[in-house]
Amino acid sequence: MPNTYSVEALECLYQLINYVDEDDEALIRDAMLRYGGDYSRICNEARNMLRSLGEGVNEEVRRYYELLADHVMGKIKGLGDAAYALARYMGLGGREDVLKVQFRLMGFPDSVVEDLIRVGALMHRARDTLFVPEYLISRFLEISGNVSVPRIEEVLSNVGTTELVLVEAATFGVKPINWLFRAIYGVDFRDLVLRTRVDGLLDGSTGELILNPAIEVQEIKALIHGIKDSAARSLRRALGPHGQYMYSKVVRCGVVYTVFGEGGRELIILCPWVLPSRRLLEYHSREDRAIVVGTGPSADFTDLVNEHIDELPPRTGFVFISGNEAMVYKPRVLGRSFDSFLDFLYRSNYRVVYLN
């Protein structure tokens, strides 16, 4: 490589040969951030190098990886924690909008992605995709740094029901049945995602639920199981059904098989909050079931369920507990066991209201 080529031109050349988008707007924007007023000259120099080297360009640039790495690492002071987070938790790149949210959840300023592009630690591979240059990976993996991690138990204890539902959806990778979600919570799941922020934990501003990557997912799962189990046991004490209690990690709700003498057996699923998923609807769906939810339904619950009634298992009913009321949506196939469960509700301290 002739000595007249600068390290900046080599850096720009490396991005050129890894850039896959037909639109070079992101490429030019990166160059402007890194090289300021010299960006046009440096880009032209890099393009001339690309033409002259032809098929051997990749191998030739690889010879200068140490030089390129030294060049970037010399400018990265002050961004060390961000580089550590990028290597440790964020897979060394990805969608730009997701990276911005992940950095924000870890407590970094909104400008950090642009700062990392400016020093050459991140490059656009396409208009919406960023990556760490290969010559930096080994250096980044050697970096130590600090990332603040929130106290998850404290965060979860201070959020509302819908936020808990979305944390559960993100943590367990569940896609809810949207019509049933809307029937219960009165809002479209996708709309709720877009406006949800849980500081330090969860952000849905991109249209998908993004968790703070510095938090161990298994820790969140264990906490959700613990919170739901404890709250389901409280529901059981309030309702007082006979039968053995168990907590199901399959549907993340408490479960009681209650036998009402000749009335038969009823599966009572106790959900402090509910994430209406296909798995929940298919869980023992041929048996008599009462899904008990520790919140009230939306005003449109009955209309929406009736509209989609063929998608609901015929032996499944709902009971919503709100204050001193038990709001009941009876199943299509009303067996003696559900009648016995209703008699049981009447003997409790709840005022029974029918939704259908």
DADAMO-V389487 format. One record per residue. N is the residue number from 1. RES is the residue in one small letter. PHI is phi as a letter, one per 20 degrees, with the letter a starting at -180 (none if undefined). PSI is psi in whole degrees, 0 to 359 (999 if undefined). Layout:
N;RES;PHI;PSI / N;RES;PHI;PSI
This chain:
1;m;none;125 / 2;p;f;147 / 3;n;f;345 / 4;t;f;344 / 5;y;f;131 / 6;s;e;163 / 7;v;f;330 / 8;e;f;320 / 9;a;f;322 / 10;l;f;318 / 11;e;f;315 / 12;c;f;321 / 13;l;f;318 / 14;y;g;317 / 15;q;f;322 / 16;l;g;317 / 17;i;f;351 / 18;n;d;2 / 19;y;e;129 / 20;v;d;2 / 21;d;e;140 / 22;e;f;328 / 23;d;e;121 / 24;d;e;19 / 25;e;f;315 / 26;a;f;324 / 27;l;f;314 / 28;i;f;321 / 29;r;f;319 / 30;d;f;315 / 31;a;f;320 / 32;m;f;321 / 33;l;f;318 / 34;r;f;323 / 35;y;d;359 / 36;g;l;226 / 37;g;f;345 / 38;d;e;3 / 39;y;f;321 / 40;s;f;316 / 41;r;f;316 / 42;i;f;320 / 43;c;f;318 / 44;n;f;320 / 45;e;f;317 / 46;a;f;321 / 47;r;f;323 / 48;n;f;320 / 49;m;f;318 / 50;l;f;318 / 51;r;f;319 / 52;s;f;329 / 53;l;e;334 / 54;g;l;225 / 55;e;f;343 / 56;g;e;9 / 57;v;f;319 / 58;n;f;314 / 59;e;f;324 / 60;e;f;316 / 61;v;f;325 / 62;r;g;330 / 63;r;f;339 / 64;y;d;18 / 65;y;g;318 / 66;e;f;319 / 67;l;f;315 / 68;l;f;319 / 69;a;f;317 / 70;d;f;321 / 71;h;g;314 / 72;v;f;315 / 73;m;f;335 / 74;g;f;343 / 75;k;d;358 / 76;i;e;3 / 77;k;g;137 / 78;g;n;343 / 79;l;d;14 / 80;g;g;318 / 81;d;f;322 / 82;a;f;320 / 83;a;f;320 / 84;y;f;314 / 85;a;f;320 / 86;l;f;317 / 87;a;f;322 / 88;r;e;323 / 89;y;c;345 / 90;m;d;14 / 91;g;m;21 / 92;l;l;35 / 93;g;p;185 / 94;g;q;200 / 95;r;f;135 / 96;e;f;317 / 97;d;f;324 / 98;v;f;316 / 99;l;g;318 / 100;k;f;317 / 101;v;f;317 / 102;q;f;316 / 103;f;f;318 / 104;r;f;317 / 105;l;f;331 / 106;m;e;6 / 107;g;n;10 / 108;f;e;154 / 109;p;f;158 / 110;d;f;338 / 111;s;e;357 / 112;v;f;324 / 113;v;f;316 / 114;e;f;322 / 115;d;f;319 / 116;l;f;326 / 117;i;f;319 / 118;r;f;322 / 119;v;e;357 / 120;g;n;10 / 121;a;e;337 / 122;l;c;146 / 123;m;c;151 / 124;h;f;129 / 125;r;e;331 / 126;a;b;178 / 127;r;g;331 / 128;d;c;14 / 129;t;c;130 / 130;l;d;150 / 131;f;b;157 / 132;v;e;127 / 133;p;g;143 / 134;e;g;325 / 135;y;f;350 / 136;l;e;345 / 137;i;g;311 / 138;s;f;325 / 139;r;f;317 / 140;f;f;323 / 141;l;f;345 / 142;e;e;351 / 143;i;f;139 / 144;s;d;156 / 145;g;a;183 / 146;n;c;134 / 147;v;c;126 / 148;s;f;135 / 149;v;d;123 / 150;p;f;160 / 151;r;f;104 / 152;i;f;319 / 153;e;g;320 / 154;e;f;319 / 155;v;f;312 / 156;l;f;332 / 157;s;f;350 / 158;n;d;17 / 159;v;d;163 / 160;g;e;180 / 161;t;f;313 / 162;t;f;326 / 163;e;f;320 / 164;l;f;321 / 165;v;f;317 / 166;l;f;324 / 167;v;f;318 / 168;e;f;315 / 169;a;f;317 / 170;a;f;318 / 171;t;f;320 / 172;f;e;2 / 173;g;m;40 / 174;v;e;133 / 175;k;d;113 / 176;p;f;162 / 177;i;f;112 / 178;n;f;319 / 179;w;f;323 / 180;l;f;325 / 181;f;f;315 / 182;r;f;323 / 183;a;f;322 / 184;i;e;314 / 185;y;d;352 / 186;g;m;17 / 187;v;b;148 / 188;d;f;137 / 189;f;g;315 / 190;r;f;322 / 191;d;f;320 / 192;l;f;320 / 193;v;g;313 / 194;l;g;329 / 195;r;d;13 / 196;t;e;129 / 197;r;c;128 / 198;v;c;106 / 199;d;g;128 / 200;g;m;357 / 201;l;c;309 / 202;l;b;143 / 203;d;b;132 / 204;g;d;15 / 205;s;f;341 / 206;t;e;355 / 207;g;n;355 / 208;e;c;154 / 209;l;e;120 / 210;i;d;122 / 211;l;e;153 / 212;n;g;116 / 213;p;f;346 / 214;a;f;351 / 215;i;e;135 / 216;e;f;121 / 217;v;g;324 / 218;q;f;328 / 219;e;f;316 / 220;i;f;317 / 221;k;g;314 / 222;a;f;320 / 223;l;f;318 / 224;i;f;314 / 225;h;g;315 / 226;g;f;316 / 227;i;f;315 / 228;k;f;322 / 229;d;f;313 / 230;s;f;316 / 231;a;f;325 / 232;a;f;322 / 233;r;f;324 / 234;s;f;319 / 235;l;f;318 / 236;r;f;317 / 237;r;f;323 / 238;a;f;321 / 239;l;e;325 / 240;g;m;35 / 241;p;f;147 / 242;h;f;155 / 243;g;p;163 / 244;q;e;133 / 245;y;e;141 / 246;m;b;155 / 247;y;d;128 / 248;s;e;117 / 249;k;f;347 / 250;v;f;312 / 251;v;d;358 / 252;r;l;48 / 253;c;b;161 / 254;g;f;152 / 255;v;c;133 / 256;v;c;126 / 257;y;e;115 / 258;t;d;130 / 259;v;d;123 / 260;f;d;56 / 261;g;l;233 / 262;e;f;349 / 263;g;f;346 / 264;g;n;190 / 265;r;d;138 / 266;e;c;136 / 267;l;e;116 / 268;i;d;117 / 269;i;d;116 / 270;l;e;109 / 271;c;d;106 / 272;p;g;316 / 273;w;c;157 / 274;v;c;137 / 275;l;d;99 / 276;p;f;98 / 277;s;d;167 / 278;r;f;323 / 279;r;f;320 / 280;l;f;315 / 281;l;f;332 / 282;e;e;356 / 283;y;f;108 / 284;h;l;43 / 285;s;f;344 / 286;r;e;355 / 287;e;e;163 / 288;d;f;125 / 289;r;c;141 / 290;a;c;115 / 291;i;e;110 / 292;v;e;123 / 293;v;d;134 / 294;g;e;26 / 295;t;b;166 / 296;g;e;159 / 297;p;e;173 / 298;s;f;166 / 299;a;f;337 / 300;d;e;12 / 301;f;g;308 / 302;t;f;316 / 303;d;f;316 / 304;l;f;321 / 305;v;f;318 / 306;n;f;325 / 307;e;f;328 / 308;h;d;27 / 309;i;g;328 / 310;d;f;345 / 311;e;e;355 / 312;l;d;130 / 313;p;g;134 / 314;p;f;339 / 315;r;d;16 / 316;t;d;127 / 317;g;d;167 / 318;f;c;145 / 319;v;c;120 / 320;f;d;127 / 321;i;d;119 / 322;s;b;115 / 323;g;m;233 / 324;n;d;15 / 325;e;d;143 / 326;a;d;108 / 327;m;e;120 / 328;v;d;129 / 329;y;d;110 / 330;k;f;147 / 331;p;f;160 / 332;r;f;316 / 333;v;e;103 / 334;l;e;100 / 335;g;e;171 / 336;r;f;331 / 337;s;f;322 / 338;f;f;323 / 339;d;g;319 / 340;s;f;324 / 341;f;f;321 / 342;l;f;318 / 343;d;g;321 / 344;f;f;318 / 345;l;f;319 / 346;y;f;330 / 347;r;e;351 / 348;s;e;187 / 349;n;e;10 / 350;y;e;146 / 351;r;e;122 / 352;v;e;128 / 353;v;c;136 / 354;y;e;136 / 355;l;e;345 / 356;n;b;999
